[in-house]
Amino acid sequence: MMRIQSVVLLFFLFGVTGLCHAQEPPTLYAVDAITKLADHDSQREKFGRGYTGTRRYVLENHRLNKRAEMLVRVKCDPDGTKHFEVVSEEGWKSANKRVLWKMLESEKETSLPQRRPMTSLTLDNYRFQMLGRDLIEARPTYILQVLPKREDKYLFEGRIWVDAEDFAVVRVEGKPAKNAPFWIRSVNFVQKYQKSGTFWFPLSTESVSEARLFGTTRVTITYFDYQLNVNATPSAAVKDLIERIEINQGHN
């Protein structure tokens, strides 16, 4: 039987909300929505001090009657770099090692400051088309079609839902931009986010692959206990802002 390594290709990208009285958000072009999204993300990163959280990964394949599970703590630095600590793992050892561990390694790599510009939702990496508006958890959102500008295992093709007030991504649906190997029929994923205070954190991710030999493999990630590092050392941008304020006050 084909080795489980082939399955990990499916998950490299990731691991990379109606209201009757809601006010209708203004009409925007796709480029305007993405520009606002990038501006808001930049502001959130500038004043953020990182966060910590916990995740539960569950991999299931009913044809093989196999299951793997992993509990992971995540720490995100002020610059966006992620660090993972595996608290426990059980079940299908081969899948834990060759799929779930690989997902953590991949996400750690793409979180590095020098790598993020190549995978972020920007006009450099994607083409966008405004599809319409929707309500997610009683909040108005914009729906955009997302098309990658190149084949890359860390990019995707699909749709995003952008909160019309906060301009944060609240839902993503799609598939990897890079074509899967011939033995993989399809790969699809859905990722959801929720708001906590002024920040949006992931709530769940579900990836489903259809393989000729393995059948359906499903990986579900649930996210919980996410908290901002309020006592962490401020980021370099915040330090620079504080220093400039102090200098200006000294001149007054």
C-alpha positions as CSV (number, residue, x, y, z in Angstrom):
1,M,0.0,0.0,0.0
2,M,1.2,3.5,-0.8
3,R,2.9,5.1,2.1
4,I,1.1,7.7,4.2
5,Q,3.6,10.4,3.2
6,S,1.5,11.1,0.1
7,V,-1.4,12.2,2.3
8,V,0.7,15.0,3.9
9,L,0.7,16.9,0.6
10,L,-3.0,17.5,1.2
11,F,-2.4,19.4,4.4
12,F,0.7,21.6,3.9
13,L,-1.4,24.6,3.3
14,F,-3.0,24.6,6.7
15,G,-0.8,23.6,9.2
16,V,-1.4,27.7,6.4
17,T,-20.3,34.4,10.3
18,G,-29.0,36.4,9.0
19,L,-29.8,39.4,10.9
20,C,-33.0,41.2,9.9
21,H,-32.0,44.6,11.2
22,A,-28.4,44.6,10.2
23,Q,-27.2,47.6,8.3
24,E,-26.3,46.9,4.7
25,P,-22.6,47.4,4.2
26,P,-21.5,49.8,1.5
27,T,-20.7,48.5,-2.0
28,L,-16.9,48.0,-2.5
29,Y,-14.7,46.8,-5.3
30,A,-12.6,43.8,-4.6
31,V,-9.4,45.8,-4.6
32,D,-10.8,48.2,-2.0
33,A,-11.9,45.4,0.3
34,I,-8.4,43.7,0.1
35,T,-6.7,47.0,0.6
36,K,-8.7,47.7,3.8
37,L,-8.1,44.1,4.9
38,A,-4.3,44.6,4.5
39,D,-4.4,47.9,6.3
40,H,-6.4,46.5,9.3
41,D,-4.1,43.5,9.5
42,S,-1.1,45.8,9.6
43,Q,-2.6,47.8,12.4
44,R,-3.5,44.7,14.4
45,E,0.0,43.4,14.0
46,K,1.5,46.7,14.9
47,F,-0.2,46.8,18.3
48,G,-0.4,43.1,18.9
49,R,1.9,41.4,21.4
50,G,1.3,37.8,20.3
51,Y,-1.0,35.2,21.8
52,T,-1.2,31.7,23.2
53,G,-3.7,29.0,22.6
54,T,-4.5,25.3,22.3
55,R,-5.5,23.1,19.4
56,R,-6.9,19.6,19.0
57,Y,-6.0,17.8,15.7
58,V,-8.1,14.8,14.8
59,L,-7.4,12.7,11.6
60,E,-9.9,10.0,10.6
61,N,-10.0,7.5,7.7
62,H,-13.0,5.2,7.9
63,R,-11.9,3.0,5.0
64,L,-8.8,2.1,6.8
65,N,-10.5,2.3,10.2
66,K,-7.7,4.6,11.5
67,R,-7.7,7.6,13.7
68,A,-5.0,9.9,15.1
69,E,-5.3,12.7,17.6
70,M,-2.9,15.4,18.9
71,L,-3.2,18.1,21.5
72,V,-1.0,21.1,20.8
73,R,-0.2,24.4,22.5
74,V,0.7,27.3,20.3
75,K,2.6,30.5,21.1
76,C,2.7,33.3,18.6
77,D,5.4,36.0,19.0
78,P,4.7,39.7,18.4
79,D,6.3,39.4,15.0
80,G,3.9,36.5,14.0
81,T,6.3,33.6,14.4
82,K,4.5,30.5,15.8
83,H,5.9,27.9,18.1
84,F,4.2,24.6,18.8
85,E,4.4,22.2,21.8
86,V,2.8,18.8,21.4
87,V,1.1,18.0,24.7
88,S,-0.2,14.6,23.8
89,E,-0.7,12.3,20.8
90,E,-2.6,9.0,20.4
91,G,-3.9,6.7,17.8
92,W,-2.4,6.0,14.4
93,K,1.3,6.7,15.0
94,S,2.2,6.9,11.4
95,A,-0.4,9.6,10.6
96,N,0.7,11.5,13.7
97,K,4.3,11.5,12.6
98,R,3.9,11.9,8.8
99,V,0.8,14.1,8.6
100,L,0.0,16.0,11.8
101,W,3.7,16.8,12.8
102,K,4.3,17.8,9.2
103,M,1.4,20.2,9.4
104,L,2.9,21.9,12.4
105,E,6.3,22.2,10.7
106,S,4.7,23.7,7.6
107,E,2.7,26.3,9.6
108,K,5.8,27.2,11.6
109,E,7.7,27.8,8.4
110,T,5.0,29.9,6.8
111,S,4.6,32.0,10.0
112,L,8.2,33.4,9.7
113,P,8.3,37.1,8.9
114,Q,10.3,36.6,5.8
115,R,7.9,33.9,4.5
116,R,4.5,35.5,5.3
117,P,4.5,38.0,2.4
118,M,4.7,35.1,0.0
119,T,1.5,33.5,1.3
120,S,-0.6,36.3,2.7
121,L,-3.9,37.5,1.1
122,T,-2.5,40.3,-1.0
123,L,-2.6,41.5,-4.5
124,D,0.9,40.2,-5.1
125,N,-0.2,36.6,-4.5
126,Y,-3.9,36.6,-5.6
127,R,-6.5,38.0,-8.0
128,F,-9.8,38.9,-6.3
129,Q,-13.4,39.3,-7.5
130,M,-16.2,40.7,-5.4
131,L,-19.1,38.2,-5.4
132,G,-21.6,39.8,-3.0
133,R,-22.5,40.2,0.6
134,D,-23.6,37.8,3.3
135,L,-24.3,37.6,7.1
136,I,-22.1,35.4,9.3
137,E,-23.1,35.1,12.9
138,A,-25.3,38.2,12.4
139,R,-22.4,40.3,11.1
140,P,-22.4,41.7,7.6
141,T,-19.6,40.4,5.4
142,Y,-18.2,40.7,1.9
143,I,-17.7,37.5,-0.2
144,L,-14.7,37.5,-2.5
145,Q,-13.5,35.0,-5.1
146,V,-9.8,34.2,-4.6
147,L,-7.5,33.0,-7.4
148,P,-3.8,32.4,-6.9
149,K,-1.3,34.0,-9.3
150,R,1.0,31.0,-9.2
151,E,0.9,27.3,-8.4
152,D,2.2,27.1,-4.8
153,K,1.5,24.5,-2.1
154,Y,1.0,27.3,0.4
155,L,-1.6,29.2,-1.7
156,F,-5.2,28.3,-2.3
157,E,-8.1,28.8,-4.7
158,G,-11.6,29.5,-3.3
159,R,-13.6,32.1,-1.4
160,I,-13.2,34.3,1.6
161,W,-15.7,36.1,3.8
162,V,-14.5,39.5,5.1
163,D,-16.1,41.2,8.1
164,A,-17.6,44.5,6.8
165,E,-16.7,46.4,10.0
166,D,-13.4,45.0,11.2
167,F,-12.1,43.9,7.7
168,A,-10.9,40.6,9.1
169,V,-11.3,37.2,7.4
170,V,-14.1,35.3,9.1
171,R,-14.4,32.3,6.8
172,V,-12.3,30.6,4.1
173,E,-13.4,27.8,1.7
174,G,-11.2,26.4,-1.0
175,K,-8.6,24.0,-2.2
176,P,-4.8,24.0,-2.7
177,A,-3.5,26.1,-5.6
178,K,-1.0,23.4,-6.6
179,N,-2.5,20.4,-8.4
180,A,-2.6,17.3,-6.2
181,P,-0.9,14.0,-7.4
182,F,-2.9,11.8,-9.7
183,W,-3.8,9.4,-6.9
184,I,-5.7,12.3,-5.1
185,R,-9.1,13.0,-6.5
186,S,-9.9,16.2,-4.6
187,V,-8.9,18.2,-1.5
188,N,-11.2,20.8,0.1
189,F,-11.1,22.8,3.3
190,V,-13.2,25.2,5.4
191,Q,-11.7,27.5,8.0
192,K,-13.8,29.6,10.4
193,Y,-12.8,32.4,12.7
194,Q,-14.4,34.1,15.8
195,K,-14.0,37.5,17.4
196,S,-12.5,37.8,20.9
197,G,-12.2,41.4,22.0
198,T,-10.8,43.4,19.1
199,F,-9.0,40.4,17.5
200,W,-10.2,37.5,15.4
201,F,-8.9,34.0,16.2
202,P,-9.4,30.7,14.3
203,L,-12.3,28.6,15.5
204,S,-12.1,25.5,13.4
205,T,-10.5,24.0,10.3
206,E,-11.8,21.0,8.4
207,S,-9.8,19.4,5.5
208,V,-11.3,16.6,3.5
209,S,-9.3,14.6,0.9
210,E,-10.6,12.0,-1.5
211,A,-7.8,9.5,-2.5
212,R,-8.0,6.6,-4.9
213,L,-6.5,4.1,-2.4
214,F,-7.2,5.7,1.0
215,G,-10.7,6.9,0.4
216,T,-11.8,9.8,2.4
217,T,-9.4,11.3,5.0
218,R,-10.7,14.1,7.2
219,V,-8.5,16.3,9.4
220,T,-10.4,18.5,11.9
221,I,-8.7,21.2,14.0
222,T,-10.5,22.9,16.9
223,Y,-9.0,26.0,18.5
224,F,-9.6,27.1,22.1
225,D,-8.1,29.0,25.0
226,Y,-6.7,31.7,22.8
227,Q,-5.5,34.7,24.7
228,L,-3.5,37.8,23.9
229,N,-0.1,38.1,25.6
230,V,-1.0,41.3,27.5
231,N,2.1,41.1,29.6
232,A,4.5,40.3,26.7
233,T,7.2,42.6,25.5
234,P,5.9,45.1,23.0
235,S,6.7,44.6,19.4
236,A,9.4,46.7,17.7
237,A,6.8,48.9,16.0
238,V,5.1,49.6,19.3
239,K,8.5,50.4,21.0
240,D,9.3,52.8,18.2
241,L,5.9,54.5,18.5
242,I,6.4,54.9,22.3
243,E,9.9,56.3,21.9
244,R,8.6,58.9,19.4
245,I,5.8,59.9,21.7
246,E,8.2,60.3,24.6
247,I,10.6,62.4,22.5
248,N,7.8,64.7,21.3
249,Q,6.6,65.1,24.9
250,G,10.2,66.0,26.0
251,H,10.3,68.8,23.4
252,N,7.1,70.3,24.7
